[in-house]
Amino acid sequence: QLHRCFLAFGQRQLEPLLAATLAPLAEHPLVKEVRSGLGLLGAVELHDPTKLAAVVAAARDRGVLTRVIRGVALQFSPPFVVTEDELAQIGAAVAVALDAVA
């Protein structure tokens, strides 16, 4: 039980950090909308869904695993043990992946 409480507490602490990591991606020309909020989940919707597979591949090449949801967005759901530095790396890698596809 204590382990579960610790993970839930850690998740709540990381929610705003994930939101802050993904928020700058909203300025990218490929990005239509960035969503985050409750839970350690985020999404980046693209204007052109045909570019999703290329962005997923480019992100994977940079060490970030993501998947397409609803055919319009990239989903991000890092593990509850992710660090602040790793969240920053996710944001930076996805920005580079978007640039590579643009």
C-alpha positions as CSV (number, residue, x, y, z in Angstrom):
1,Q,0.0,0.0,0.0
2,L,2.7,2.4,0.9
3,H,4.4,1.9,-2.5
4,R,1.1,2.7,-4.3
5,C,0.7,5.9,-2.2
6,F,4.2,7.0,-3.1
7,L,3.6,6.4,-6.8
8,A,0.3,8.3,-6.7
9,F,2.0,11.2,-4.9
10,G,4.9,11.3,-7.4
11,Q,2.5,11.2,-10.3
12,R,0.6,14.3,-9.0
13,Q,4.0,16.1,-8.6
14,L,4.9,15.3,-12.1
15,E,1.6,16.3,-13.8
16,P,2.5,20.0,-14.1
17,L,6.1,19.2,-15.2
18,L,4.8,17.1,-18.1
19,A,2.4,19.9,-19.0
20,A,5.2,22.4,-18.9
21,T,7.4,20.1,-21.0
22,L,4.8,19.7,-23.7
23,A,3.4,23.2,-23.7
24,P,6.2,24.8,-25.9
25,L,5.5,22.3,-28.6
26,A,2.2,24.2,-29.3
27,E,4.3,26.8,-31.1
28,H,5.6,24.3,-33.7
29,P,4.0,24.8,-37.1
30,L,3.0,21.1,-37.3
31,V,1.2,21.2,-34.0
32,K,-2.5,22.0,-33.8
33,E,-3.0,21.5,-30.1
34,V,-1.2,20.2,-27.0
35,R,-3.2,18.6,-24.2
36,S,-2.3,17.5,-20.7
37,G,-4.0,17.6,-17.3
38,L,-5.2,14.9,-15.0
39,G,-2.7,12.0,-14.7
40,L,0.7,11.7,-16.2
41,L,-0.7,11.8,-19.7
42,G,-0.3,14.2,-22.6
43,A,-1.1,14.5,-26.3
44,V,0.2,16.5,-29.2
45,E,-2.3,16.8,-32.1
46,L,-0.9,17.6,-35.5
47,H,-2.6,19.7,-38.2
48,D,-1.7,17.0,-40.7
49,P,-2.4,13.5,-39.4
50,T,-0.5,11.9,-42.3
51,K,2.7,13.0,-40.6
52,L,2.0,11.2,-37.4
53,A,3.9,8.0,-38.3
54,A,7.0,10.0,-39.4
55,V,7.0,11.9,-36.1
56,V,6.5,8.7,-34.1
57,A,9.5,7.2,-35.9
58,A,11.6,10.3,-35.5
59,A,10.8,10.5,-31.8
60,R,11.7,6.8,-31.4
61,D,15.0,7.4,-33.2
62,R,15.7,10.0,-30.4
63,G,14.7,7.6,-27.6
64,V,11.1,8.6,-27.0
65,L,8.3,6.1,-27.3
66,T,5.0,7.4,-28.2
67,R,1.9,6.2,-30.1
68,V,-0.9,7.6,-32.2
69,I,-4.3,8.0,-30.6
70,R,-7.5,8.5,-32.4
71,G,-5.6,8.9,-35.6
72,V,-4.8,12.6,-34.9
73,A,-2.4,12.9,-32.0
74,L,0.7,11.6,-30.3
75,Q,0.2,10.2,-26.8
76,F,2.7,10.6,-24.1
77,S,2.4,8.5,-20.9
78,P,5.8,8.3,-19.2
79,P,6.2,5.9,-16.3
80,F,5.5,7.2,-12.8
81,V,9.3,6.9,-12.0
82,V,10.3,9.3,-14.7
83,T,12.6,12.2,-13.5
84,E,12.4,15.9,-14.3
85,D,15.5,15.6,-16.5
86,E,13.9,12.7,-18.4
87,L,10.7,14.8,-19.0
88,A,12.9,17.6,-20.3
89,Q,14.6,15.1,-22.6
90,I,11.2,14.0,-23.9
91,G,10.2,17.5,-24.8
92,A,13.5,18.3,-26.5
93,A,13.5,15.1,-28.5
94,V,9.9,15.5,-29.7
95,A,10.7,19.1,-30.7
96,V,13.7,17.8,-32.8
97,A,11.5,15.0,-34.2
98,L,8.8,17.6,-35.3
99,D,11.5,19.7,-36.9
100,A,12.8,16.6,-38.8
101,V,9.4,15.9,-40.2
102,A,8.4,19.6,-41.0
